[in-house]
Amino acid sequence: MPLKAVLFDFNGVIIKDESIHLKLIDEILVEENLQPQKPDERLRCLGRSDRACFEELLKRRGRVVTQDYLTQLLRNKANKYIKELEGLEQLPLYSGIEDLIMQARSQNLPVGLVSGALGREIELVLERANIREYFQVIIAGDDIATSKPQPEGYLLAVDRLNQIYSDINVDLSLQPENCLALEDTLAGIEAAKRARMKVVGIANTYPFHILQRQANWTVDHVMDLEWERVWETFEQKDLKNGETAC
């Protein structure tokens, strides 16, 4: 099936902020008089929504909280995150990411974003980086009830893109198989693949060889992605997972 849309992850693909998130999660835990994350817990949080991460961390520490209380914790963390970014002279965006977005748009491909981050965090970064206008759809963590590796966010992005084009009387006829997802974590790769999408693993967070076992392609840097090979592969049938690497 032909390539019709490109969907980006946010944390770890557009912005290099995983260390900020992990630090803020620890701050929240300490404020709750709980132990900060252990190394294995930090790995488990990568690629997952804050809500899913906090739910597991609190459960492991024997703390039972309501969803409303959990929402308060997430708001607290979001406020801390925004304050952190406002204190930075320059956002830690990955080099080449804007060029990649523009390459996709220049090929008339709709561009979307699917993340477990909260919408206000995403909007802040995209607006400040002057790239918000390039994204036709944004699915944030507060738009869905599940977290990666569940595929709900990616499937919702497909539905919304079809609706956007339908509203302007264009039949996009987008299917998950028409989409290319860019992910940096195992949870994100699994989510996109469970949605029946092809996935580029970007070795920003995990080593190349680990992502290569899961993604359809793996690159060290976003600018290493070869569009000709991507287009050719989407025209092929029965591509085996992880068969090729750009």
N, C-alpha and C positions, 0 to 999 in steps of 0.2 A: 504493500500500500504506500502511496506517495507521502512524503513529508509535508505536513500542513501547518505545524505549530511548534514552537520551542518554549519549554517551561523551565524556569530557573528556580532552584532553591535559593534561599536568602543567606542565612548564617553559614559561613564557610565556603560560599560560592561567590556572593557579591561583596560581602563585608567580612573582614577578618576580625571577628569579635567573639569567638568561642571562649577565649580566656576571660573576657569580661563577664560573659554569662555565668561561667563556672564560679568565678569569684563572687558574684552577686548572690548566687544560690547559696554559697557557703555563708555569706553575711546574713541572709534570711534565716538559715538554720541556727546560727549562733544566737541571733535575736530571739529565736524561739526556744533557747536553752537546749539546743540539740547539737549533736556532734556534726561537724562538717563532713563533706563527702569523702569517701574512701576512693582510692584510685580506680577500682573496678566500677564504682558507682558513677564516677565521672565519665567513664567510657560508655556506660549504659545510657547516660543522658544525651550523648551526642546524637543529633539528628531528630530527637524527640521533642514534643512540645513541652513548655514549662509546666503545664498542668499535669501531664503524664509523669514528668520527672519528679515533681514535688509529691504527687500522690504516692509514688513508689518509695521515695526517700522517707516520707513521714510514716508510711506503713512499716518500713524496716525498723524504724525507731519506736514503734509501738504507739505512735500518735494518731488518734482518730479525729478527723476534722470534717466539718460539713463542707459542701461545695461553696457555700457563701463565704466561709472563712478562707477556703482555698483561693477564691477569687480575690479576697483582700490581700493575700500574700502575693498573688500575681501582680496586682496593681502596685503594691509596694516595690516589687522588683522592677516593674516597668518604669516607675518614677526614678529609681536608682539608675537604671540603664540610660534613660534620657539625660539625666544629670551628668553621667559619665561622658556621653557623647558631646554634650554641650560644652564640656570642659576641654575637649580636644580641638586643637587648632585645625587639624585635618582629619577627615574620616579615614579609617584604615581599610579602604576599598582595595580589592585585589586588582593588580595592574592588568590591563587588557580587557577587563570585564565590559567597559562601555563600548569598546571596539567590537566585541563579540555580539553585544546586543544590536549594535548598528548593522553588523553584517547580516544578522537574521532579518532585521527590518528591511534592509536593502534588497533582500530576496523575497519580499512581500510575504514574509511569514509572520503571523500573529505571535506576539510575545506575551507570556504570562509568568506569574510567580506563585509558587506553592510552598508555604512555610508553616512551621509550628509557632513562629514568633507572633506576638500580638500585632494587630493592625497598626496601632499608633507608633510602634517601634519601626515597623517597615516604612510607613509613610514618612516619618521623620528623616530616615536615611535617604530614601529615594528623592525626596524634595530637596534636601540639602545638597545631594550629589547632582541635582539637575537631570535626573534620568527618569523621574516619575512618568512623564508623558509617553515613554516608550512601552510601558506595560499596559496592555489592554484589559487584563484581568489580574487581580491579586486575591489569592486565597490565603488568609491568615489563620493562626491558631484559634482565634475567637470566632471563625466562620464555621468551624466543624466541631463535632463532638468527640472525635477520635484523634489519634496522633500517628504519625509515621511510626512503624512500618505499615499501618493500615493505609489502603489506597484512596480513602474517601476524598482527601484534598485534591488529588489529581483528577479524579472522576468529576468532581464539582467544577474544576477549571474547564474541562471539556464542555460540560453543560452550559456554563456561563458564556464561553466563547461562541458556541452555537447560537445562544440567545442574542448576544450582542450583534452578530452578523444578521440574524433573522430580523432584528429591529430595523436594519437598514436595507431590508429586502435582498439580502445576499444569502444564498444557500451554501454555507461552508461545508456542511455534511462531515463535520469533524468527528472522528472516532479515536479512541485512545491509541490505536495502532498507528495513527498518523502523527503522533507526537514524539518529540525528542525531549527527554528530561536531563537536566544537568544537576548532578548530586555529588556531595563530598563525603557522605557517611553511608554505612551499611544499611541503617534503618531507612534512609531516604531512597537508596537504590532499590531496596526490597519493596517499598511503597509504590514506586513508579512501575516496577516490573509486575507487581500484583495488579496494577491497573492496565496491564498489557501494553506498556510503552517501552520503547528502546531507551537505554540510559547511557549517558557519558559519565564515567566516574572521574572526578577531578581530584588529584592527589594533594589537596590542601590540608586535609585533616588526618587521613589514613595513608599509609605507604602505598605506593603504586601497585606492588604485587598483591596486596590484600584486596584492593578494589578491582583489580584485573580479574579476580576469580568470580566476581559477581556482576560487573557491568558488561554491556555490549562492547563498549570502547573504554579505554582508560588513557588519560593524558596527564602529564605533569603540570601543564599550564593551559589555561583556557585558549590561548592563542595557538596551541599545538593542534587544535581540532581542524581536521581537513574536511571542508564542506563537500568537496567532490565525492569523497568516499562515503560521507553521510548520505548524500542524495542517491548514490548508486545502491547503497545497502537498503534504503527504503524501497527501492524498486525490486529488490530481490525477495524471494519467498523463503520462509522456513529458516531464517537466520538463527543459528544456535546461540544461546546466551554465552557471552564471553568469548566468542569465536575470534573476534578481531580486536585489534587495538591500534589507535591512531598514534 
